[in-house]
Amino acid sequence: MTAEDRLTRLRRFATWLDVGIGIPGTRIRFGLDPLLGLVPGVGDAAGALLAGWILVEAIRLGARPATLGRIAYNIGLDALIGAIPLLGDAFDFMWKANLKNVALLERHTADPITAGRADRAFVAVLGGAVLALCGALALGGALVTAWLMRILARG
C-alpha cells in the first residue's frame, strides 16, 4: 500500500470520527468520536484508542518524532479534556483532533523538513510551558508551605 493510499484511508477514517455526520438544514457536523465521548467512563478512552490508529500509521509512514509528539498531544488532549463531564462533551464537538492529526501527517509527507521544524518548535514551546508550570507549582507550594509554617509557629 502506498503512502497516498494510507493517507486517503486515514482521511476517510478521521472524517467519520470528527465530521462524518451532519445535522440536516444546518452547517453543524460532528462525528463518531464526540458520540463515543457521551458514554461515561469508556467513551473517551475508546475514542483515543481509535485515534491511536492515526499515530500507528504515522509511525509506519516514517513521521519524525516531533510530528509523532504533536499527534500524541492532540490525542491526549482530546481524551483528557473529553473526560470532563459536560465541558468535555462540548470540547469533543469542537476539537477535531483526528482531522488535525491527518493534516499534520499530510504536511509531513508533503514537506518533511519544514514540517519537522514547525513540529520541533511546537514541542519546544509546549515543553517550556510545562517546565514553567512545574516551576510555578513548585514556587507556589514552597510559598504555601512557608506561610503554613509561620501560622503553625505562632499558634
N, C-alpha and C positions, 0 to 999 in steps of 0.2 A: 504494500500500500504506500502510495506516495505521500509526501508531506502535505500537498494540496488536498488530497483525499481525506487525510486525517483532519485537517483544518475545516473542511466542509462538514464532516460529521460532527466535529466539536461545535461549529457554529449552529447547526441544527439542534444539537443537544442543549446548548446554552439558551437558544431561543425558546425551546419548550420549558426550560427551567425558569426563565426570567420574564418572558413576554409572550408566551405562546397562546394565551387565552385573552380574548378581548371582550369587553362589555359592549353589546350591541347599542348603537346610537351614540357612543362616546368614543373618545380617543384613549380611554383608560385600558391599559394592558397589564397583565400580570402572568405569572407562570406557576408551575408546579411547586417551585421552592417556597414561595410565600404560603401556598396552601398547606404544604407539609409543615411549615412553621406553626400553623394553628393547632397542631396536635401537641398537647402538653407533654413535656418530658423527652420525647423521642423525635419530634418533627424536625427540629433544627439540627440534631445530630444526623438524621437521615439526609437532610439537605447538604450538610457538609461532606458526608460520605459520597453522595452523588457528585458534588463539585470536585471531589478528590480525583475523579477520572480526568479532569482537565489538567490537573497537576501531574498525574502519571503520564499523560500524553505529552506534556511539555518536557518532561524528563526524556521520554523516548525521542522527541524531536531535537534534543540537544540544547535546550534553553540554558542560558547561563545561570549561575547561582543567584545573582541579584534578581533576575526575572522570576525565577522559581520562588524567591523570597517574597516578591510582590504578590504573586499568585497565592501563596500560602497566607500572606497577610490578609488579602481580600476574603479568602475562605474563613479564616479565623475570626475576623471582624464580623462577618455575616453571621457566623454561628454564635459568637459571644453576645452581640447585641440582640440578635434574633431570639435568644433565650430569655430576654427580659419581657415579662408579660406586658401586653398592650403596646408599649414603646417598640419592642422587638418586632411585633407583627407589622406595625406601620413602617418600620425600617426595612423589613423584608420586601415590602411592596415597592419601595423607592430605590434601594441599593441593589443594582443589578450586577452582583459580583461575578456571576458566570460569564455574562457578556463582556464585562471589564477584563476578565482573565483571558478570554479568547482574543480580545483586541490586543492585549499585551503580547500574547503568543504570536499573533499575526504580525505585529510590529517587529517582534524579534526575528521572525523568519524573513521579513522583507529587508530589514537593515539591522543585523545583529550588533554592529559596532555602536551605532547611535543609540539603539535600544539599551544596550549594556551600560552605556554612560548614564542615561537617564535613570535606569533602574538602580545603578550604584549610588547615584545622588539621592534618590528616594530612600534607599536603605540607610545611607549615612545620616540623612535628616531624621528619619524615624529612630535610628539608634541614638542620635544626640538627644532627641526628645525623651526617649526612655531613660537615658542617663540623667537628664535634667530633672525628670520626675522623681527618679530614685533619690537624687541629691536633695530635692525639696522635701521629700518624705522623711529622709534621714535627719535633715535640719529641723523639720517640724517635730519629729519625735524627740530629738535632743532638747528642743525648747520646752516642749510639754513636760518632759522628764525633769528638767531643771526647775520649772515652775512648780510641779508637784513636790519636789524635794524641799523647796522653800516653804511651801504650805505645811508639809509634814514636820519640818524643823521648828516652826513656830508653835505648833499645837502639841 
